[in-house]
């Protein structure tokens, strides 16, 4: 059994760790509220531009945008993986990367080439270890999603689809459901299907100025960018929620461990005192 000094040092060490995890829990709770607000504020814009894109896609203009054309065969796949830059957020990244790995192996097994865009350090490191073809990346994006930081890497993927480097573009991220639940999902970005756009209640008659190609290029590109921005915002809200829950669990476990160690320390100390008293009584009786 360890001595009282070792147990006391262990208790002090766990107490210091608990202070750190408690502080990280409070910081994550504060960031989580702001991340959820940003995520909810981005939803009205995404819904409105989705509505506009849906009407334009059903208006049957003289120009059919490549983002709306479903290709007969799939020889290559583009994938945008959104993860966190930092750890200590439970199984958030693990669950997402497990889903990505399963789909990646299926594509490779079917002979499809995969080009990857990584947003976040954890996903970048994982795909590098996997040996995937990484064509663009964004790391250290901070606690607030900024479109100017993302636009360069996203343009590489959108151009890759327009230039027929791959036939489908998918995005993998963690969807925020509530503080206690986050769900890893993989969705198809391109080609834009009727399911994702929805069907408008009525058909709008458009007059294109200067021409349909220019207008559709701008609207559909902004729509796809809005989808990706919303995915990044959802992932950030999920990250802070998962980190807060993980740090709270760590703080609770540390408190339980401190109680158990304190009990062992008291028993050990009591046994030492009893032993010393026994030796004193035995010495006095011998005299």
C-alpha positions in Angstrom: 0.0 0.0 0.0 1.4 3.5 -0.8 2.4 5.7 2.0 0.5 8.8 3.2 2.9 11.1 1.4 2.4 9.4 -2.0 -1.4 9.5 -1.5 -1.3 13.2 -0.5 0.7 14.0 -3.6 -1.8 12.1 -5.7 -4.7 14.0 -4.2 -3.0 17.3 -4.9 -2.3 16.3 -8.5 -5.9 15.3 -9.1 -7.1 18.5 -7.5 -4.9 20.5 -9.9 -6.3 18.5 -12.8 -9.8 19.1 -11.7 -9.2 22.9 -11.6 -8.1 22.8 -15.2 -11.0 20.7 -16.4 -13.5 22.8 -14.5 -12.0 26.0 -16.1 -12.2 24.4 -19.6 -15.8 23.3 -18.9 -16.7 26.9 -18.2 -14.9 28.3 -21.2 -16.5 25.7 -23.5 -20.0 26.6 -22.0 -19.4 30.3 -22.9 -18.1 29.5 -26.4 -21.0 27.0 -26.9 -23.6 29.7 -26.5 -22.0 32.0 -29.0 -21.4 29.1 -31.4 -25.1 28.1 -31.2 -26.1 31.7 -31.8 -23.9 32.0 -34.9 -25.3 28.7 -36.2 -28.9 29.8 -35.8 -28.2 33.2 -37.3 -26.8 31.6 -40.4 -30.0 29.4 -41.0 -32.3 32.2 -42.3 -29.8 33.1 -45.1 -29.3 29.5 -46.0 -33.1 28.9 -46.2 -33.6 32.0 -48.3 -30.9 31.3 -50.8 -32.1 27.6 -51.0 -35.5 28.9 -51.9 -34.1 31.2 -54.6 -31.9 28.3 -56.0 -34.9 26.0 -56.0 -37.0 28.4 -58.0 -34.2 29.0 -60.5 -33.5 25.3 -60.9 -37.2 24.6 -61.7 -37.5 27.6 -64.0 -36.1 25.6 -67.0 -33.9 28.4 -68.3 -32.0 28.0 -71.6 -28.8 27.2 -69.7 -28.5 24.1 -67.6 -25.9 24.7 -64.9 -23.3 21.8 -64.3 -24.2 21.8 -60.6 -27.7 20.5 -61.5 -26.7 17.8 -64.0 -26.6 14.3 -62.6 -23.8 12.3 -64.2 -24.4 8.7 -65.4 -21.2 7.2 -64.1 -19.1 8.0 -61.0 -15.3 7.5 -61.6 -14.1 9.9 -58.9 -15.4 11.5 -55.7 -14.7 14.8 -54.0 -14.9 14.9 -50.2 -14.9 17.8 -47.8 -14.1 16.7 -44.2 -14.9 19.1 -41.4 -13.3 18.3 -38.0 -12.0 20.3 -35.1 -8.5 21.8 -34.7 -8.2 20.8 -31.1 -9.0 17.7 -29.1 -10.5 17.1 -25.7 -14.0 17.0 -27.1 -14.9 13.3 -26.5 -15.6 11.0 -29.4 -16.8 13.8 -31.7 -14.0 13.5 -34.3 -13.6 9.7 -33.8 -17.3 9.1 -34.8 -17.0 11.3 -37.8 -13.7 9.9 -39.0 -15.0 6.3 -38.6 -17.9 7.2 -40.9 -15.4 8.8 -43.4 -13.1 5.8 -43.3 -15.9 3.3 -44.0 -17.1 5.3 -47.1 -13.5 5.9 -48.2 -12.8 2.2 -48.2 -16.0 1.5 -50.2 -15.0 4.0 -52.9 -11.5 2.7 -53.2 -12.8 -0.8 -53.3 -15.0 0.1 -56.2 -12.1 1.7 -58.1 -13.1 5.3 -57.6 -10.5 8.0 -57.1 -11.0 10.3 -54.1 -9.9 13.9 -53.7 -10.1 15.3 -50.2 -10.4 18.9 -48.8 -9.7 19.0 -45.0 -11.1 21.7 -42.7 -9.6 21.2 -39.3 -6.3 19.7 -38.0 -7.8 16.4 -36.8 -9.2 15.5 -40.1 -6.1 16.6 -42.0 -3.8 14.4 -39.8 -6.2 11.4 -40.2 -6.4 11.7 -44.0 -2.6 12.2 -44.2 -2.1 9.0 -42.3 -4.6 7.2 -44.5 -2.6 8.3 -47.6 -5.6 10.1 -49.2 -5.1 12.6 -52.0 -5.5 15.9 -50.2 -6.0 18.8 -52.7 -6.8 21.6 -50.3 -6.9 22.3 -46.6 -7.8 24.9 -44.0 -6.6 24.7 -40.4 -6.6 27.0 -37.3 -9.9 28.6 -38.3 -10.6 29.7 -34.7 -13.9 29.8 -32.9 -15.7 31.9 -35.5 -16.2 30.6 -39.1 -14.9 33.1 -41.6 -15.9 32.7 -45.2 -12.7 34.4 -46.5 -10.6 31.8 -44.8 -12.6 28.9 -46.4 -13.3 30.3 -49.8 -9.9 29.4 -51.4 -10.0 25.7 -50.4 -13.7 25.4 -51.4 -13.1 27.0 -54.8 -10.6 24.2 -55.5 -13.3 21.6 -54.9 -16.0 23.5 -56.8 -13.6 24.0 -59.8 -12.7 20.3 -59.6 -16.4 19.4 -60.0 -16.9 21.9 -62.8 -13.7 20.6 -64.6 -14.9 17.0 -64.3 -12.0 15.9 -62.0 -14.7 14.1 -60.0 -18.3 13.4 -60.5 -19.7 13.8 -57.0 -18.9 16.2 -54.2 -19.8 15.2 -50.6 -19.3 16.9 -47.2 -18.8 15.1 -43.9 -19.4 17.0 -40.6 -21.0 16.7 -37.2 -24.5 18.0 -37.1 -25.6 19.8 -33.9 -28.9 18.4 -32.5 -28.7 19.5 -28.9 -26.1 20.0 -26.1 -26.0 16.3 -25.3 -26.3 14.9 -28.8 -24.3 15.5 -32.0 -24.6 13.3 -35.1 -21.9 12.6 -37.7 -23.4 12.9 -41.2 -22.2 12.7 -44.8 -24.3 14.6 -47.4 -24.1 15.1 -51.1 -23.3 18.7 -52.2 -23.0 18.3 -55.9 -24.8 17.6 -58.1 -27.7 19.5 -56.4 -30.6 17.1 -56.2 -34.2 18.0 -56.1 -34.3 16.5 -52.6 -31.8 19.0 -51.2 -33.3 22.0 -53.1 -36.9 21.1 -52.5 -39.8 21.8 -54.8 -41.1 25.4 -54.9 -44.8 25.9 -54.4 -45.1 28.0 -57.5 -42.9 28.6 -60.5 -41.4 32.0 -60.8 -40.9 33.6 -64.2 -37.4 35.1 -64.4 -35.8 37.7 -66.6 -32.1 37.1 -66.6 -29.8 40.1 -66.8 -27.2 39.9 -68.3 -27.8 36.2 -69.0 -28.9 33.0 -67.4 -25.3 31.6 -67.2 -23.9 34.5 -65.2 -26.9 34.6 -62.8 -27.0 30.8 -62.2 -23.2 30.6 -61.7 -23.4 33.3 -58.9 -26.6 32.0 -57.2 -25.7 28.3 -57.2 -22.1 29.0 -56.1 -23.3 31.1 -53.2 -25.8 28.4 -52.3 -23.2 25.7 -52.1 -20.9 28.1 -50.1 -23.8 28.7 -47.7 -24.3 25.0 -47.2 -20.6 24.6 -46.4 -20.5 27.6 -44.1 -23.6 26.2 -42.2 -21.8 22.8 -41.9 -18.8 24.5 -40.4 -21.0 26.5 -38.0 -22.8 23.3 -37.0 -19.5 21.5 -36.4 -18.2 24.3 -34.2 -21.4 24.3 -32.1 -21.0 20.5 -31.8 -17.4 20.8 -30.8 -18.0 23.2 -27.9 -21.0 21.2 -26.7 -19.0 18.0 -26.7 -16.0 19.6 -25.0 -18.2 21.1 -22.3 -19.8 17.6 -21.6 -16.4 15.9 -21.7 -14.8 18.4 -19.3 -17.8 18.1 -17.0 -17.5 14.4 -16.9 -13.7 14.7 -16.3 -14.4 17.1 -13.4 -16.9 14.8 -11.9 -14.6 11.8 -12.2 -11.8 13.8 -10.6 -14.1 14.7 -7.7 -15.0 11.1 -7.2 -11.3 10.1 -7.4 -10.4 12.7 -4.8 -13.1 11.4 -2.4 -11.8 7.8 -2.8 -8.1 8.8 -2.3 -9.1 10.9 0.7 -10.8 7.8 2.2 -7.7 5.7 1.5 -5.5 8.4 3.0 -7.5 8.6 6.2 -7.5 4.8 6.6 -3.8 4.7 6.0 -3.2 7.6 8.4 -5.4 5.9 11.0 -3.6 2.6 10.6 -0.3 4.4 11.1 -1.5 6.1 14.3 -2.9 2.8 15.6 0.4 1.1 14.9 2.4 3.9 16.7 0.1 3.7 19.7 0.4 -0.1 19.8 4.2 0.2 19.8 4.1 2.8 22.6 1.8 0.5 24.7 3.9 -2.5 24.0 7.2 -0.7 24.9 5.6 0.6 28.2 4.5 -2.9 29.1 7.9 -4.3 28.4 9.5 -1.7 30.7 
